[in-house]
Amino acid sequence: EVGHIFYFGTKYSEPMKAVVSTGAGGDKPVHMGSYGIGPSRLVAAIIEASHDAAGIIWPEAVAPFKVAILNLKQGDAATDAACEQLYRDLTAKGVEVLYNDLDERAGAKFAAADLIGVPWQVMVGPRGLAEGKVEVKKRADGAKELMTPAAALDLLGK
């Protein structure tokens, strides 16, 4: 149950004298109701409808972050610089970015990104950067593609 509807009838309209003309020279009290959507219920419904064994798959329209940047070699100057530049460029375009620069193994970063369900993941590591590439993963279907950081910015900065 994401939302609810309540029918009040004339409980409130009669004391407020809220009426509508009947067209036959008389008035009738207005029948009233209300509806509500519970944000926490909505979040639960989205997660229930959009998840897999690895975690949440947030639809982009409601995701807390659109992109997760995963620094695969924290402390490596080139990797750190590439991640930070991509972060700056994406946020300058108004994209909500989660930058994971924790000093933990790559597998843990992949698992965490899948678990929290960020729609797009950008993996930045020294091997890819040596070829001028980053790996972009779409969480919804797991599709991965190697591309330049500029191409990733074009794809994700929309």
VENKA-V871790 format. One line per field, one symbol per residue. ss: DSSP state (a for helix, b for strand, c for the rest). psi: psi as a letter, one per 40 degrees, with the letter a starting at -180 (. if undefined). burial: 1 if it has 24 or more other C-alpha atoms within 12 Angstrom, else 0. Layout:
ss->???
psi->???
burial->???
This chain:
ss->ccbbbbbbbcccaaaaccbbbcccccbbbccbbbbbbcaaaaaaaaaaacbbccbbccccccccccbbbbbcccccaaaaaaaaaaaaaaaaccccbbbbcccccaaaaaaaaaaacccbbbbbcaaaaacccbbbbbcccccbbbbcaaaaaaaacc
psi->hdiihhhebedddddefhiiheefeiiiihhiiiiihhddddddddddegiadeaighiddehdidhhhhheghehddddddddddddddddeehhhhhgfigiiddddddddddefhdhhhhhidddddefiihhhhddeehihhiidddddddee.
burial->00000000000000000000000000000000000000000010000001100001111100101111111111000011011101101110001111111000000011011111111111111101100011111110000001111001100110
